């Protein structure tokens, strides 16, 4: 079954499912993966940052999807961490924050994407 849940990231989705009445055990036995997504504006290859409206209409690829996938071993570890298992401060997996930072570093996303979607 596929479903949508409004949450900030994949771990936030797991907490939301717990709020809706699911138990850790039910989540462990039924979830195959959780995906968090953001639709972000891409950096204009001509303007090099935010696009001028005239240029914006001429570009074909205006947006791209950025996805955080929590599945398999990472999903198991996060569920155990949420139950209280010791993994330090957090479980290591690539978050949507990581992918947005990578998109900015590689020049695909404007720096304003970080403030808009991560907001730290």
Secondary structure, DSSP 4 states (H G I P E B T S, - for coil): -------SSHHHHHHHHHHTT--HHHHHHH-SEEEEEEEEEBPPTTTSSSPPHHHHHH-S--EEEEEEEEEHHHHHHHHHHHHT---TTS-----HHHHHHHHHHTTSB-THHHHHHT--
